[in-house]
Amino acid sequence: MVNNPGKVITDRNIGHIFGEAYVKAATQEIAINGFQRTVFALACVSERPLSAGRTETEDADWNSSGDEPLINLQIPQTNIKIITDRDGPTNAISGPSCVGNDTMHFRSPWHIRALPKYDQPTPNTRKKQKCSILTSIPVNEQLEQKEKEHGENERKKQERKKIMSSVVKMNERNRKERK
């Protein structure tokens, strides 16, 4: 907003502007300084390099032992044999067959994840109106004049309705008297 003082900013622009400012301002140094200045001065946030975690040392111990792993994945191998009957018909219809190695392919969740969906952007259904500042006298006077005209028009409509309803009632009375 400071860079473009005359630019109109709507509520749809605020998220983008805030995101850009946050990316520029959010750095590790600022976060560490913020933690050190508050009550939450954490011991884990320091200048020394991180030491090996507990799981890394346990994994090294586990790999060095001769124990069986907790999950042992074995790929079942199947041998495909083709059996032919010499006594049967020679023009038999062949069924489904498998060609290739006897290996089973494993897929991780990363490989079978769903394709991303494209959503249409929602249309802007907001009615655009002029922005008026009520502190300026000419604009305020214009709005007051429009309100007066609107009020007078409404009053005139009500008077016309009353007159029309009275005329209709009089006509009905006259019809009844004639009969």
C-alpha positions as semicolon CSV with decimal commas, in nm:
position;residue;x (nm);y (nm);z (nm)
1;M;0,000;0,000;0,000
2;V;0,291;0,233;0,064
3;N;0,445;0,149;-0,274
4;N;0,122;0,227;-0,460
5;P;-0,059;0,499;-0,265
6;G;-0,326;0,559;-0,532
7;K;-0,408;0,192;-0,595
8;V;-0,751;0,065;-0,489
9;I;-0,725;-0,243;-0,266
10;T;-1,024;-0,474;-0,230
11;D;-1,087;-0,750;0,020
12;R;-0,976;-1,004;-0,242
13;N;-0,626;-0,849;-0,258
14;I;-0,554;-0,853;0,115
15;G;-0,461;-1,223;0,134
16;H;-0,209;-1,194;-0,148
17;I;-0,052;-0,879;-0,002
18;F;-0,032;-1,031;0,346
19;G;0,121;-1,352;0,207
20;E;0,398;-1,164;0,027
21;A;0,477;-0,959;0,337
22;Y;0,481;-1,270;0,558
23;V;0,723;-1,455;0,330
24;K;0,960;-1,156;0,336
25;A;0,934;-1,108;0,714
26;A;0,926;-1,467;0,843
27;T;1,290;-1,572;0,882
28;Q;1,460;-1,809;1,123
29;E;1,657;-1,529;1,292
30;I;1,342;-1,333;1,369
31;A;1,176;-1,644;1,513
32;I;1,476;-1,726;1,736
33;N;1,502;-1,367;1,860
34;G;1,129;-1,366;1,930
35;F;1,152;-1,683;2,137
36;Q;1,452;-1,553;2,331
37;R;1,275;-1,226;2,418
38;T;0,957;-1,395;2,541
39;V;0,889;-1,626;2,833
40;F;0,909;-1,923;2,598
41;A;1,288;-1,917;2,562
42;L;1,325;-2,276;2,450
43;A;1,636;-2,476;2,519
44;C;1,612;-2,653;2,183
45;V;1,654;-2,325;1,995
46;S;2,023;-2,253;2,013
47;E;2,327;-2,177;1,800
48;R;2,487;-2,525;1,835
49;P;2,423;-2,784;1,564
50;L;2,159;-3,045;1,627
51;S;2,277;-3,377;1,774
52;A;2,162;-3,712;1,644
53;G;1,811;-3,799;1,750
54;R;1,715;-4,098;1,961
55;T;1,562;-4,280;1,665
56;E;1,881;-4,254;1,459
57;T;2,087;-4,430;1,725
58;E;1,818;-4,694;1,778
59;D;1,807;-4,764;1,405
60;A;2,183;-4,814;1,400
61;D;2,159;-5,061;1,692
62;W;1,871;-5,243;1,528
63;N;2,055;-5,282;1,200
64;S;2,363;-5,421;1,372
65;S;2,172;-5,694;1,554
66;G;2,102;-6,024;1,385
67;D;1,729;-6,021;1,470
68;E;1,456;-6,056;1,213
69;P;1,289;-5,730;1,109
70;L;0,940;-5,662;1,240
71;I;0,788;-5,670;0,893
72;N;0,930;-5,918;0,649
73;L;0,796;-5,865;0,300
74;Q;0,833;-6,167;0,080
75;I;0,727;-6,167;-0,278
76;P;0,545;-6,487;-0,367
77;Q;0,678;-6,636;-0,686
78;T;0,455;-6,831;-0,914
79;N;0,574;-7,046;-1,196
80;I;0,363;-7,055;-1,507
81;K;0,346;-7,387;-1,680
82;I;0,189;-7,447;-2,016
83;I;0,009;-7,778;-2,035
84;T;-0,088;-7,907;-2,373
85;D;-0,313;-8,198;-2,443
86;R;-0,193;-8,398;-2,734
87;D;-0,525;-8,578;-2,758
88;G;-0,739;-8,259;-2,761
89;P;-0,832;-8,038;-3,053
90;T;-0,553;-7,849;-3,220
91;N;-0,744;-7,522;-3,273
92;A;-0,836;-7,457;-2,907
93;I;-0,903;-7,099;-2,797
94;S;-0,625;-6,971;-2,576
95;G;-0,718;-6,813;-2,241
96;P;-0,557;-6,526;-2,057
97;S;-0,186;-6,559;-2,004
98;C;0,088;-6,377;-1,817
99;V;0,407;-6,275;-1,990
100;G;0,718;-6,147;-1,821
101;N;0,913;-6,194;-1,500
102;D;0,765;-6,342;-1,187
103;T;0,799;-6,021;-0,988
104;M;0,529;-5,829;-0,811
105;H;0,537;-5,451;-0,833
106;F;0,493;-5,258;-0,511
107;R;0,354;-4,908;-0,526
108;S;0,394;-4,647;-0,257
109;P;0,111;-4,407;-0,169
110;W;0,303;-4,140;-0,359
111;H;0,261;-4,337;-0,683
112;I;-0,112;-4,401;-0,639
113;R;-0,220;-4,060;-0,515
114;A;-0,515;-3,895;-0,684
115;L;-0,466;-3,644;-0,959
116;P;-0,512;-3,283;-0,853
117;K;-0,848;-3,131;-0,935
118;Y;-0,896;-2,795;-1,101
119;D;-1,171;-2,589;-0,945
120;Q;-1,328;-2,308;-1,140
121;P;-1,276;-1,975;-0,964
122;T;-1,593;-1,843;-0,808
123;P;-1,741;-1,556;-1,004
124;N;-1,753;-1,215;-0,842
125;T;-2,123;-1,150;-0,781
126;R;-2,073;-0,834;-0,579
127;K;-2,248;-0,526;-0,712
128;K;-2,001;-0,247;-0,767
129;Q;-2,100;0,092;-0,632
130;K;-1,932;0,425;-0,597
131;C;-1,739;0,485;-0,280
132;S;-1,852;0,806;-0,115
133;I;-1,692;0,981;0,177
134;L;-1,963;1,139;0,390
135;T;-1,736;1,398;0,545
136;S;-1,727;1,599;0,226
137;I;-2,022;1,838;0,215
138;P;-2,124;1,817;-0,157
139;V;-2,151;1,437;-0,150
140;N;-2,343;1,442;0,177
141;E;-2,585;1,702;0,038
142;Q;-2,640;1,492;-0,274
143;L;-2,724;1,185;-0,067
144;E;-2,963;1,381;0,154
145;Q;-3,135;1,523;-0,156
146;K;-3,179;1,172;-0,301
147;E;-3,326;1,050;0,029
148;K;-3,573;1,341;0,034
149;E;-3,682;1,270;-0,324
150;H;-3,724;0,903;-0,244
151;G;-3,929;0,985;0,065
152;E;-4,152;1,224;-0,133
153;N;-4,206;0,962;-0,403
154;E;-4,305;0,703;-0,142
155;R;-4,545;0,951;0,022
156;K;-4,704;1,029;-0,316
157;K;-4,747;0,656;-0,389
158;Q;-4,922;0,605;-0,056
159;E;-5,156;0,900;-0,126
160;R;-5,239;0,758;-0,471
161;K;-5,317;0,420;-0,318
162;K;-5,549;0,580;-0,063
163;I;-5,726;0,780;-0,333
164;M;-5,760;0,474;-0,557
165;S;-5,892;0,260;-0,274
166;S;-6,148;0,528;-0,183
167;V;-6,254;0,559;-0,549
168;V;-6,293;0,181;-0,574
169;K;-6,504;0,176;-0,257
170;M;-6,724;0,457;-0,388
171;N;-6,776;0,272;-0,716
172;E;-6,875;-0,043;-0,531
173;R;-7,129;0,150;-0,319
174;N;-7,276;0,310;-0,631
175;R;-7,314;-0,031;-0,796
176;K;-7,491;-0,170;-0,491
177;E;-7,727;0,129;-0,479
178;R;-7,815;0,092;-0,847
179;K;-7,912;-0,271;-0,808
